[in-house]
Amino acid sequence: MSAIHATEPAAPEVSVIVIFLDEECFLEQALASVTAQTLPTWELVLVDDGSTDRSPDIARQHAERGDGRITYLEHPGRETRGMSASRNLGLAHARGELIAFLDADDVLVPSALAAMVAVLRAHPEVGMVYGPLEYWYSWSGAPEDAERNFVYPVELAEERVYEPPSLLAPFLQNTAFAPSGMLTRRALLERVGGFEESFRNLYEDQVIAAKLCLAAPIYVAGRRWYRYRQHPESSCLTAAREGRLRAAREPFLEWLVDYLEQEGHGGSEAWRLARRELQRRPWLPPSRRQRLGEWVVRAPRDLRSRLFPRARLAR
């Protein structure tokens, strides 16, 4: 791993981590949205995941001519290690008490950091804050895209605190919009072990959201701070076009069932939802079916009766 940064200034309030892989078309705009923040106490941590275009040059130039608030990082040998490993690398070098993640093709509105910091200062018990997401089409400048922008609601009661693990089941059911553009306490991210590096390109955000929703109260805001650029080369649209999204959900669900059991949430609503979806999938491995069955047999009888009221349960 190598890093470029200027003379180290005082510790910032917020560290914004931007990972990138071949994002020369949009990286400048993402960085400009950070430097334009109304909150002055930020730092910017840029992590290259093995780009082959000009994006590392753009990032290095920002770090070299900055005022010490911008750091450039890359993996040893300039390897591509995936989104989770890259975010963990950024987190390891972040100095802020609070952490924000910005995708290299998206932007923050100028008041984003100041507003989210204010929420976490007002609610010291809260571990994370997030709000609605703007689907951003008008960046293209095309006349047909001028009116296409829309804000995707969180689909939950807004401006309130949700205790763990109440948000996880709505996320799994898609009855609530999962966190994006969130601000999180670094201590909480470290406590849950950061990102799971086996999730390289898809569902890595859902994994960390699940960890955080189990570990601390979450504040759901009604204000839009994050602009999600809609373009055909985004990771999600590329995966959907290539038919990889559905298959990528299986390892996430398997991980979630294991994690919930390890954290003492086996039998919870989220556990039941993930387990039920796995059982419906034709590619569910026999080992997973056997392990789920063993858990049911080991579970207390009253719990089994509540989970499976119509089933004949093992005695």
HELIX and SHEET records of a PDB file:
HELIX    1   1 LEU A   27  THR A   35  1                                   9    
HELIX    2   2 SER A   55  ARG A   65  1                                  11    
HELIX    3   3 PRO A   76  ARG A   78  5                                   3    
HELIX    4   4 MET A   83  HIS A   93  1                                  11    
HELIX    5   5 ALA A  112  ALA A  122  1                                  11    
HELIX    6   6 SER A  138  SER A  140  5                                   3    
HELIX    7   7 PRO A  143  ASP A  145  5                                   3    
HELIX    8   8 LEU A  168  LEU A  172  1                                   5    
HELIX    9   9 ARG A  186  ARG A  191  1                                   6    
HELIX   10  10 GLU A  204  ALA A  215  1                                  12    
HELIX   11  11 SER A  235  ARG A  241  1                                   7    
HELIX   12  12 LEU A  245  GLN A  262  1                                  18    
HELIX   13  13 GLU A  269  ARG A  280  1                                  12    
HELIX   14  14 PRO A  286  ARG A  298  1                                  13    
HELIX   15  15 ARG A  301  LEU A  307  1                                   7    
SHEET    1   A 9 SER A   2  HIS A   5  0                                        
SHEET    2   A 9 ILE A  70  GLU A  74 -1                                        
SHEET    3   A 9 TRP A  42  ASP A  48  1                                        
SHEET    4   A 9 VAL A  14  PHE A  20  1                                        
SHEET    5   A 9 LEU A  98  PHE A 101  1                                        
SHEET    6   A 9 LEU A 183  ARG A 185 -1                                        
SHEET    7   A 9 MET A 128  TYR A 130 -1                                        
SHEET    8   A 9 ILE A 218  VAL A 220  1                                        
SHEET    9   A 9 ARG A 160  TYR A 162 -1                                        
SHEET    1   B 4 VAL A 107  LEU A 108  0                                        
SHEET    2   B 4 TYR A 226  ARG A 229 -1                                        
SHEET    3   B 4 LEU A 133  TRP A 136  1                                        
SHEET    4   B 4 PHE A 150  TYR A 152 -1                                        
END                                                                             
